Amino acid sequence: MHPATTGFHPIDARRKTPTTPSLAAERLSDELAALGIRTDVHEGYGLALVSVWVELVVWTDGRCYRWWSGRKSARTQRWIYAFGPVDDPVTTARRIAVRYKDLRQHHPLSALLTNSTL
């Protein structure tokens, strides 16, 4: 998306003042909201988390975004993580939206949540 239409302005990676994790998380959350994806942002201990869906939590230290790709290494069986640059939350949000769509198909909301009267 173009900066004029979204209000987003790229983060200059050469700045002396690094982006705070909370600012990076809020920017990603805003971009996901523009794609129709609701999130929760949590911050503490030098990290910020963007909770998106079951098995999809994005965390940032203000330098990059990280989340589980949904795959495991064939050799080691360790989880493989995806990364996105903190100065491009638009592209990162689009990549996360693809993962979100896949997870929604395999992990729909439980009946307790969909029939909740709260």
C-alpha positions in Angstrom: 0.0 0.0 0.0 1.1 3.5 -0.7 2.1 5.6 2.4 -0.4 8.3 1.4 -3.3 5.9 1.5 -2.4 4.1 4.7 -0.7 6.7 6.8 2.2 4.3 7.0 5.7 5.8 6.7 8.6 3.4 6.3 11.0 3.0 9.2 14.5 4.2 8.4 16.8 1.2 9.3 19.8 3.6 9.4 18.3 5.7 12.2 20.3 5.9 15.4 17.2 5.4 17.5 15.9 1.9 16.9 12.2 1.2 16.5 10.6 0.1 19.7 9.1 -3.4 19.8 5.7 -1.9 20.7 5.7 0.5 17.7 6.7 -2.3 15.3 3.9 -4.5 16.7 1.3 -1.8 16.5 2.3 -1.1 12.9 2.0 -4.7 12.0 -1.3 -4.9 13.9 -2.6 -1.9 11.9 -1.7 -3.5 8.6 -3.3 -6.8 9.6 -6.5 -4.9 10.6 -6.5 -3.3 7.1 -6.6 -6.9 5.7 -9.5 -7.7 8.0 -7.5 -9.6 10.6 -8.1 -8.8 14.3 -5.1 -9.1 16.6 -4.0 -8.4 20.2 -0.7 -6.7 21.0 1.3 -7.5 24.2 4.5 -6.0 25.3 7.2 -6.7 27.9 10.8 -7.6 28.5 12.1 -6.0 25.3 9.7 -7.8 23.0 6.2 -7.3 21.6 3.8 -10.0 20.6 1.1 -9.8 18.0 -1.4 -12.6 18.7 -3.2 -13.5 15.5 -4.7 -17.0 15.7 -4.1 -20.5 17.1 -0.4 -21.3 16.4 0.2 -17.8 15.0 1.9 -15.4 17.2 4.3 -12.9 15.7 7.0 -11.5 17.9 9.4 -8.5 17.4 12.3 -7.0 19.1 12.0 -3.9 17.0 14.4 -5.2 14.3 12.4 -8.0 12.6 9.2 -9.9 12.8 9.2 -13.7 13.5 6.5 -16.3 13.4 6.2 -20.1 13.0 5.8 -21.0 9.3 3.8 -24.1 10.0 6.5 -26.4 8.9 9.1 -28.5 10.6 12.6 -29.4 9.4 12.6 -32.8 7.7 16.0 -33.6 9.2 15.7 -32.2 12.8 12.0 -31.9 13.3 12.5 -28.4 14.6 10.0 -25.7 13.8 10.9 -23.5 10.9 10.3 -19.8 11.5 9.5 -17.1 9.0 11.0 -13.6 9.2 10.0 -10.2 8.0 11.8 -6.9 8.2 10.4 -4.4 10.7 10.6 -1.6 8.2 8.1 -3.4 5.9 5.0 -4.3 7.9 2.8 -4.2 4.7 4.6 -7.1 3.1 4.9 -8.9 6.4 1.2 -8.6 7.0 0.4 -10.1 3.6 2.6 -13.0 4.3 1.1 -13.5 7.8 -2.4 -13.3 6.1 -1.6 -16.3 4.0 -0.6 -18.3 7.1 -3.7 -17.0 8.9 -6.0 -18.2 6.1 -4.5 -21.7 6.2 -4.8 -21.9 10.0 -8.5 -20.7 9.9 -9.3 -23.7 7.7 -7.6 -26.1 10.1 -8.3 -24.5 13.4 -11.8 -22.8 13.3 -13.2 -21.1 16.4 -14.4 -23.6 19.0 -18.2 -23.9 19.6 -17.7 -22.3 23.0 -16.4 -19.1 21.4 -18.9 -19.0 18.5 -21.9 -19.5 20.8 -20.6 -17.4 23.6 -23.2 -15.0 25.2 -20.4 -12.9 26.8 
